[in-house]
Amino acid sequence: MDLLSFGANFGFRTGNPACCFLLLCASSLCLSQTQNVQNAQNPNFFFNYPVEYYPPVLSARRPNLEEQRPKENVQPQQLQQRLQPQEPQESSIFFPAEYNVNNRQSVPPPPVQTSGAMQFAWRMLQSVVLPQQENTAICPILPQTLLASLYDAADAGAKAELRSSLLSSSQELGQLVRNQIAATQQSGVNKLDQAMAMFLGADTKISKTIQDNALQDGVEIVHVNFLNRNAAAATANNWVAQKSRGTIREIVAPNGLDASTRLMMASVIYFKGKWKHQFTKTEPGIFETSPMFDKTRSPTGHQVPMMYMFNKLRYGEKEFQDGNGLRWVELPYEGSAGLSMILMLPKQRHQLQRSAEQLKAADMAEIITSLKQLRGSNKMHLYVPKFSLYSSLSLVPALKSMGLKSIFDRSTALTGLSDEQLVVRDVSQRTFVAIDEQGTTATSAASLAFVALSAAPPPPTINFTVNEPFLLMIVDKTNEYPLFVGKIVKPESN
């Protein structure tokens, strides 16, 4: 008799369907952990059954079992007796000491594995977005991809820093974006594009390996003259404006370039998505920017256009040990591209900063993973402000805090990039996000600016206005002494 038959007979004999269900569940556990089976008395299993009840997959661990068992010569009368219904025997089921039948506790799920892209995004959230006191948005995978492309040009020390801070290779990140672009194109409703370019200064030569890899990845190589910084900035900005459909018009200001600039890398991601569930109306509403100070005063806020829908949406909550937490709702986009927007609110009103600072990368991964599972939706009254934002940030301080320092400070860190010693001067990002009744437009442009340490930067422009008391000296440069010295308190003329 096999194990499942044994479990079924026991359950029906004792008239206990719950026992039957437990037997079947336990048999599944045993079958899934054959590598731990040593003998029929192993306390890690719920069953303690005789040898003849071992299922085939377990018996396979005992190749000589049948050879060792003595052969029986069963007579017909004995066989008939064996087939007669027998009185119920004492159950051979036992539970480990730590298992309480009357108080079953669910086994906690294994920790969610977080990808390098997720961990880097979480770090950017914690170190760049949350400290800001104004509307801020970034696209973490853009600077992550640009910096990861420097790996082959870096020396050993810089390679170690790139690995530990970026947590992913350029190949892995590129594949993530390409997969999502392909999926979005299949939807026929949404658009997702990425573009990357290298703006090379006159007479600047990058290594053949870096150039070949760039061309293979579809990177555009544009030659510019950084000595004419207005023209060079215009070329880069026109490229960004075209790739972002006009939502971002500048990636670098002319005064951000000078004679020491040798190379600039830029990347743009453009997304336009249509809501799967449309908002049905938009009315004026109050957006509270701070809590009430006392019961007699109203919260500080301002009027905004508030969009509304009533629909079945995925919803969840995340609790933290200090009593704070986050509530979230999913707004999916039309089509099968797997793209959604997640909106998060603090469970304790006006405690977003305190709650968001406790959010871990694993928490973010768990929420996103739950969106792929078959789970129920909740009927919801949803109000969302209609808004747009534009933010411009330098990511250098955050990247240095994550341990990425050599490429900014050490002249030999990127020896494989060019025939000159180059360092990264800036990693900047411009981001535009807008949501309305139809959907979302989100664009981000990131750039890396490289300068040559061997080239002296041009002298700065200085303002010198003599409009207060001053000293003067007339000096003999040949003999190196002052011929006259004086102090002018009130200039007067004849």
Disulfide bonds with the S-S distance in Angstrom:
none
